[in-house]
Amino acid sequence: MFLSYNKSIEYLYSLQASGIKLGLSNISRLLSLIDNPQKKLKVIHIGGTNGKGSTAAIISSIMDSAGFKVGLYTSPHLIHFTERIKVNNREIPERRVAELTDFIYKRIANTDLVRNITFFEFTTAIALLYLLEQGVDLAILEVGLGGRFDSTNVVCPLLSIITNVSLDHQQYLGNTIRKIAFEKAGIIKEGIPVITAVTQPSALACIQEKCRNLRAVLYRVGRDIKARRLPNGGFNYYGIKDKYCALRSNLKGRHQTTNAVIALGAIEVLKENGYKIRDEAIYYGLENTGWPGRMEVVGKDPLVVLDCAHNPAGAKALKDAIKEGIFPFQKLILVMGIMMDKDFKSILSKLVPLADRVILTEPKMDRTASCQILYKEIRKYHKEVNFVQDVKEAVSFAISLAQREDMVLITGSIFTVGEAKEFFETNN
């Protein structure tokens, strides 16, 4: 039925009409129909509000450098669906997406799942099947939303990671830090170690309680694993047993040091599980990690940077990086498009005051906040504002305004960054 990539993608995207359904019933039934691939994989499971993808990318890069076959499942993608599923940083072939979509569809065609399955459930099944058939030594799975009822929470991992907790997706996860932490702590399993960088007392207490109840060892960033930043931008790592000096991460921003520390803690746990990982692989993998759309430089003269800051915590990390002087510039031209269901007031309050000029835009999503709605908030901070509805036209306009020594920063949403990144791919 789905013998072409385009037809399979068209079908998968049609499942988005089902929306988000939190729960493990559908995915468990679906996986049982395809012989439960999740039970045959060795997994690291990563949840949290921000930093999941960066942490996953660092672990993947180190394990790749160490000579292992490592699978990666992340979401959402920026441009191409195939970005979601990778083995040693190579995306799943389009042909295989079509074949696996067809295979899974035939398994559910005569069940009620064909009417009830969601996009993310189906996609998770494709990822698990593909990583199994590729014979990966390790599968790194990023939680899609929350944790407790996320479709990825069908695995029994070697390690669970909760990067951090902040307010996001409150309509699904609850409107307090503790409630959100409870949902994210749902990935903790009996006797399986946990690493977290969570600091808020209420969230940390929730995670600690879950670990105690399930007899899961908890390693905390800042207590059990930590870093000391060096004046040259590198850092020293002091871990559970290991110590590394003068490490450098390819990912920009102070917050990426925290993500690197989590990843290095994960590497220690993997070593305890029998994976042989040389020190050289750790240094090389960390220094050569790539993660698109996260303070990613896509142009020079003027400097053009993409960052997916789509919630207040992400916006703060971006603001801190700019104020830290990571990117040298004379004037900052900010291109922003934000989803209506995000805390856009908080995002704008952190980033807009830094800008010399703001260009509002609207990515092609039903949930996009209109330029007019954003402007009502922005005018508290800024008068130099333009509306350019199409993201690619907004980027082109921003670059035309910039001098060689200026910086164009495109941010506010993963979807804004995705459309902007496609513009640069097409025009380079």
C-alpha positions as CSV (number, residue, x, y, z in Angstrom):
1,M,0.0,0.0,0.0
2,F,2.7,2.5,1.0
3,L,5.4,1.6,-1.5
4,S,6.6,5.2,-2.0
5,Y,8.1,7.5,0.6
6,N,5.7,10.3,-0.2
7,K,2.6,8.2,0.2
8,S,3.9,6.8,3.5
9,I,4.7,10.3,4.8
10,E,1.3,11.5,3.7
11,Y,-0.4,8.7,5.6
12,L,1.7,9.3,8.8
13,Y,1.0,13.0,8.8
14,S,-2.7,12.2,8.4
15,L,-2.5,10.5,11.8
16,Q,-1.8,13.9,13.4
17,A,-5.5,14.6,13.1
18,S,-5.9,12.2,16.0
19,G,-4.0,14.6,18.1
20,I,-2.0,13.6,21.2
21,K,-3.3,10.7,23.3
22,L,-1.2,10.0,26.4
23,G,-1.3,6.4,27.4
24,L,0.5,3.1,26.7
25,S,-2.4,0.9,25.7
26,N,-2.2,1.6,21.9
27,I,1.6,1.4,21.6
28,S,1.8,-1.8,23.7
29,R,-0.9,-3.5,21.5
30,L,0.8,-2.2,18.4
31,L,4.2,-3.5,19.4
32,S,2.8,-6.9,20.4
33,L,1.6,-7.2,16.8
34,I,5.1,-6.7,15.5
35,D,6.9,-9.0,17.9
36,N,7.8,-6.4,20.6
37,P,11.1,-5.0,19.1
38,Q,11.6,-2.9,22.2
39,K,12.3,-6.0,24.3
40,K,15.3,-6.8,22.2
41,L,17.1,-3.4,22.4
42,K,19.6,-2.0,24.9
43,V,18.3,1.5,25.6
44,I,19.1,4.8,27.2
45,H,15.8,6.6,27.8
46,I,16.0,10.4,28.0
47,G,13.2,12.7,29.3
48,G,13.1,16.3,30.5
49,T,11.8,19.7,29.4
50,N,14.9,20.9,27.5
51,G,18.3,19.5,26.5
52,K,17.0,16.0,25.7
53,G,18.1,16.1,22.1
54,S,21.5,17.7,22.8
55,T,22.2,15.1,25.5
56,A,21.2,12.3,23.2
57,A,23.4,13.7,20.4
58,I,26.4,13.9,22.7
59,I,26.0,10.3,23.9
60,S,25.5,9.1,20.3
61,S,28.6,10.9,19.1
62,I,30.8,9.5,21.8
63,M,29.5,5.9,21.3
64,D,30.0,6.3,17.5
65,S,33.6,7.5,18.1
66,A,34.1,4.5,20.3
67,G,33.2,2.2,17.4
68,F,29.7,1.1,18.5
69,K,26.6,1.0,16.3
70,V,24.3,3.5,18.0
71,G,20.7,4.3,17.1
72,L,19.0,7.6,17.9
73,Y,15.3,8.4,18.0
74,T,14.4,12.0,18.6
75,S,11.5,14.4,17.8
76,P,10.3,16.6,16.2
77,H,12.3,16.9,13.0
78,L,13.3,20.3,11.5
79,I,12.9,19.6,7.8
80,H,12.8,15.9,6.9
81,F,10.9,13.1,8.7
82,T,14.0,10.9,8.3
83,E,15.9,13.1,10.8
84,R,14.0,11.4,13.6
85,I,15.6,8.0,13.2
86,K,19.4,7.7,12.8
87,V,22.1,5.0,13.1
88,N,25.6,6.4,13.5
89,N,24.2,9.8,12.5
90,R,22.9,8.5,9.2
91,E,19.2,9.0,8.7
92,I,16.8,6.1,8.0
93,P,16.5,5.7,4.2
94,E,13.2,7.0,2.7
95,R,12.7,3.6,1.1
96,R,12.8,1.9,4.5
97,V,10.3,4.4,5.9
98,A,7.9,3.4,3.2
99,E,8.5,-0.4,3.7
100,L,8.1,-0.3,7.5
101,T,5.0,1.9,7.3
102,D,3.5,-0.6,4.9
103,F,4.5,-3.5,7.1
104,I,3.1,-2.0,10.3
105,Y,-0.1,-0.9,8.6
106,K,-0.8,-4.4,7.4
107,R,-0.5,-5.7,11.0
108,I,-3.1,-3.2,12.3
109,A,-5.4,-3.1,9.3
110,N,-8.0,-5.5,10.8
111,T,-7.9,-4.0,14.3
112,D,-9.4,-0.9,15.9
113,L,-5.8,0.5,16.1
114,V,-6.1,1.5,12.4
115,R,-8.6,4.1,13.6
116,N,-7.1,5.0,16.9
117,I,-3.3,5.0,16.4
118,T,-1.5,8.4,16.6
119,F,1.3,9.8,14.6
120,F,3.9,9.4,17.4
121,E,2.8,5.9,18.3
122,F,3.2,4.8,14.7
123,T,6.5,6.6,14.3
124,T,7.8,5.1,17.5
125,A,7.0,1.6,16.2
126,I,8.9,2.4,13.0
127,A,11.9,3.6,15.0
128,L,12.0,0.5,17.2
129,L,11.7,-1.9,14.3
130,Y,14.4,-0.1,12.3
131,L,16.9,0.1,15.1
132,L,16.4,-3.6,15.9
133,E,16.9,-4.7,12.3
134,Q,20.0,-2.5,12.1
135,G,21.5,-4.5,15.0
136,V,22.4,-1.4,17.1
137,D,24.6,-1.9,20.1
138,L,22.7,0.9,21.9
139,A,19.4,2.7,21.2
140,I,19.0,6.2,22.6
141,L,15.3,7.2,22.8
142,E,14.1,10.7,23.5
143,V,10.7,11.0,25.2
144,G,8.2,12.8,23.0
145,L,6.0,14.4,25.7
146,G,6.1,14.0,29.5
147,G,7.3,10.5,30.3
148,R,4.8,8.4,32.2
149,F,2.4,8.0,29.3
150,D,4.7,8.7,26.5
151,S,4.9,6.1,23.7
152,T,8.6,5.5,24.3
153,N,7.9,4.4,27.9
154,V,7.6,0.8,26.9
155,V,11.3,0.0,27.2
156,C,13.3,-1.3,30.1
157,P,16.5,0.7,29.7
158,L,20.0,0.5,31.0
159,L,19.7,4.1,32.2
160,S,17.0,6.7,32.6
161,I,17.8,10.4,32.2
162,I,15.7,13.4,33.3
163,T,17.6,16.4,32.1
164,N,15.5,19.1,33.8
165,V,12.0,20.2,34.6
166,S,10.3,23.5,33.7
167,L,6.9,24.7,32.7
168,D,5.9,23.5,29.3
169,H,3.0,21.5,27.8
170,Q,0.9,22.4,30.9
171,Q,-2.3,21.4,29.2
172,Y,-1.0,17.7,29.2
173,L,1.4,17.5,32.1
174,G,0.0,19.8,34.8
175,N,0.4,23.5,35.8
176,T,3.1,23.1,38.5
177,I,6.7,22.1,38.5
178,R,5.9,19.2,40.8
179,K,3.1,17.8,38.6
180,I,5.3,18.0,35.6
181,A,8.2,16.3,37.5
182,F,5.8,13.5,38.5
183,E,5.0,12.9,34.8
184,K,8.7,12.9,33.8
185,A,9.6,10.7,36.7
186,G,7.3,8.1,35.1
187,I,10.2,6.8,33.0
188,I,12.1,5.6,36.2
189,K,12.1,1.8,36.4
190,E,12.7,-0.7,39.1
191,G,16.4,-1.0,39.9
192,I,17.5,1.0,36.9
193,P,19.9,4.0,37.5
194,V,18.8,7.5,36.9
195,I,20.8,10.7,36.1
196,T,19.2,14.1,36.5
197,A,20.2,17.8,36.5
198,V,16.9,18.8,38.1
199,T,17.4,21.5,40.8
200,Q,14.0,22.8,41.9
201,P,13.3,21.4,45.4
202,S,9.7,20.2,44.6
203,A,10.7,18.5,41.3
204,L,13.8,16.9,42.8
205,A,11.9,15.6,45.8
206,C,9.4,14.0,43.4
207,I,12.3,12.2,41.5
208,Q,14.0,11.2,44.7
209,E,10.9,9.7,46.1
210,K,10.3,7.7,42.9
211,C,13.9,6.4,42.9
212,R,13.6,5.4,46.6
213,N,10.3,3.5,45.9
214,L,11.8,1.7,42.9
215,R,15.3,1.2,44.4
216,A,16.9,3.1,41.6
217,V,20.2,4.7,42.2
218,L,20.1,8.4,41.5
219,Y,23.1,10.4,40.2
220,R,22.6,14.2,40.5
221,V,24.5,16.8,38.4
222,G,26.2,19.1,40.8
223,R,26.5,16.5,43.5
224,D,27.6,13.1,42.1
225,I,28.7,14.3,38.7
226,K,29.9,17.9,38.1
227,A,31.9,20.2,35.9
228,R,34.3,23.1,36.5
229,R,34.3,25.6,33.6
230,L,37.6,26.8,32.4
231,P,38.4,30.3,31.1
232,N,39.0,29.1,27.6
233,G,35.4,27.7,27.3
234,G,36.3,24.1,28.1
235,F,35.6,22.3,31.3
236,N,36.8,19.6,33.7
237,Y,34.5,16.7,34.5
238,Y,34.4,15.0,38.0
239,G,32.2,11.9,37.8
240,I,31.0,8.9,39.6
241,K,34.5,7.3,39.2
242,D,36.0,9.0,36.2
243,K,37.7,12.4,35.8
244,Y,38.5,14.2,32.6
245,C,40.4,17.5,32.2
246,A,40.2,20.2,29.4
247,L,37.1,18.8,27.7
248,R,35.5,20.9,24.9
249,S,32.0,20.6,23.6
250,N,31.1,21.6,20.0
251,L,27.6,22.7,21.2
252,K,27.5,26.4,22.2
253,G,26.1,27.8,25.5
254,R,26.7,27.4,29.2
255,H,23.7,25.1,29.4
256,Q,25.4,22.7,27.0
257,T,28.1,22.0,29.7
258,T,25.3,20.6,31.9
259,N,24.1,18.4,29.0
260,A,27.6,17.2,28.4
261,V,28.0,16.3,32.1
262,I,24.8,14.3,31.9
263,A,26.1,12.5,28.8
264,L,29.4,11.8,30.5
265,G,27.6,10.3,33.5
266,A,25.7,8.1,31.0
267,I,29.0,7.0,29.5
268,E,30.2,5.9,33.0
269,V,27.0,3.9,33.4
270,L,27.5,2.3,30.0
271,K,31.1,1.4,31.0
272,E,29.7,-0.3,34.1
273,N,27.4,-2.3,31.7
274,G,30.4,-3.7,29.8
275,Y,30.8,-1.1,27.0
276,K,34.5,-0.5,26.4
277,I,34.9,3.3,25.7
278,R,38.3,4.8,25.4
279,D,39.1,8.3,26.7
280,E,40.0,9.4,23.2
281,A,36.5,8.6,22.0
282,I,35.1,10.7,24.8
283,Y,37.2,13.7,23.9
284,Y,36.6,13.3,20.2
285,G,32.9,12.6,20.3
286,L,32.2,15.5,22.6
287,E,34.2,17.9,20.4
288,N,32.5,16.7,17.2
289,T,28.8,16.5,18.3
290,G,26.4,18.2,16.0
291,W,22.8,19.1,16.8
292,P,21.0,21.2,14.2
293,G,18.9,24.2,15.3
294,R,20.6,24.7,18.6
295,M,22.7,27.9,18.4
296,E,23.6,26.7,15.0
297,V,25.6,29.1,12.8
298,V,24.3,28.9,9.2
299,G,25.7,32.2,7.8
300,K,28.5,34.6,8.2
301,D,28.9,38.3,7.2
302,P,26.3,38.8,8.6
303,L,26.3,36.1,11.3
304,V,23.1,34.1,11.1
305,V,22.2,31.8,14.0
306,L,19.3,29.4,14.4
307,D,18.0,28.4,17.9
308,C,14.9,26.4,18.7
309,A,14.1,28.2,22.0
310,H,10.4,27.5,22.2
311,N,9.7,27.8,25.9
312,P,10.9,30.2,28.7
313,A,13.7,27.9,29.9
314,G,15.1,27.7,26.3
315,A,14.7,31.4,25.8
316,K,16.7,32.0,29.0
317,A,19.5,29.7,27.9
318,L,19.7,31.6,24.6
319,K,19.6,35.0,26.4
320,D,22.4,33.9,28.7
321,A,24.5,32.8,25.8
322,I,24.0,36.1,24.0
323,K,24.9,38.1,27.1
324,E,27.9,35.8,27.7
325,G,29.3,37.0,24.4
326,I,29.4,33.7,22.6
327,F,28.4,35.5,19.4
328,P,30.1,38.8,18.6
329,F,27.9,41.4,16.9
330,Q,27.2,45.1,16.6
331,K,23.4,45.0,16.2
332,L,21.0,42.1,16.8
333,I,18.1,41.5,14.3
334,L,15.7,39.1,15.8
335,V,13.3,37.0,13.6
336,M,10.6,35.4,15.8
337,G,7.7,33.1,15.3
338,I,6.1,31.3,18.2
339,M,3.3,28.8,18.8
340,M,0.1,30.1,20.4
341,D,0.1,27.4,23.0
342,K,3.5,28.4,24.4
343,D,4.2,31.0,27.0
344,F,5.1,33.5,24.4
345,K,4.9,36.5,26.8
346,S,7.8,35.0,28.8
347,I,9.8,34.1,25.7
348,L,9.4,37.6,24.3
349,S,10.3,39.3,27.6
350,K,13.6,37.5,27.7
351,L,14.7,37.9,24.1
352,V,13.1,41.1,22.6
353,P,14.9,43.6,24.9
354,L,18.3,42.3,23.5
355,A,17.4,43.2,19.9
356,D,17.9,46.3,17.9
357,R,15.2,45.3,15.5
358,V,12.5,42.6,15.6
359,I,10.8,40.9,12.6
360,L,7.7,38.9,13.5
361,T,6.8,35.9,11.3
362,E,4.4,33.0,11.2
363,P,5.5,29.4,10.5
364,K,3.0,27.3,8.6
365,M,1.3,25.6,11.6
366,D,-2.2,25.8,12.9
367,R,-1.0,26.6,16.3
368,T,1.1,29.6,15.2
369,A,0.6,32.9,17.1
370,S,-0.3,35.7,14.7
371,C,2.1,38.6,14.3
372,Q,-0.6,40.9,15.6
373,I,-0.9,39.0,18.9
374,L,2.9,38.9,19.4
375,Y,3.1,42.6,18.6
376,K,0.7,43.5,21.4
377,E,3.2,42.1,23.8
378,I,6.4,43.2,22.0
379,R,5.5,46.9,21.9
380,K,6.1,47.0,25.7
381,Y,9.8,46.4,24.9
382,H,10.4,47.6,21.4
383,K,9.2,49.9,18.7
384,E,11.4,48.7,15.7
385,V,9.1,45.9,14.6
386,N,8.2,44.5,11.2
387,F,5.7,41.9,10.2
388,V,6.7,39.4,7.4
389,Q,4.3,36.5,7.5
390,D,6.3,34.0,5.5
391,V,9.3,32.7,7.5
392,K,11.6,32.4,4.5
393,E,10.8,36.0,3.3
394,A,11.3,37.2,6.9
395,V,14.8,35.6,7.0
396,S,15.7,37.1,3.6
397,F,14.4,40.5,4.8
398,A,16.4,40.3,8.0
399,I,19.6,39.5,6.1
400,S,19.0,42.4,3.7
401,L,18.8,44.8,6.7
402,A,22.0,43.5,8.4
403,Q,25.5,44.9,8.1
404,R,28.5,42.5,7.9
405,E,29.2,42.9,11.7
406,D,25.5,42.3,12.7
407,M,23.8,39.2,13.8
408,V,20.5,37.7,12.6
409,L,18.9,35.4,15.2
410,I,16.0,33.2,14.1
411,T,14.2,31.6,17.0
412,G,10.9,31.2,19.0
413,S,9.8,27.7,17.7
414,I,11.2,24.5,16.3
415,F,8.9,25.1,13.3
416,T,10.2,28.6,12.7
417,V,13.8,27.3,12.8
418,G,12.8,24.3,10.5
419,E,11.4,26.6,7.8
420,A,14.5,28.9,8.1
421,K,16.9,26.0,7.9
422,E,15.1,24.8,4.8
423,F,15.6,28.3,3.3
424,F,19.4,28.0,3.8
425,E,19.5,24.5,2.5
426,T,17.8,25.5,-0.7
427,N,19.8,28.7,-1.2
428,N,23.3,27.2,-0.5
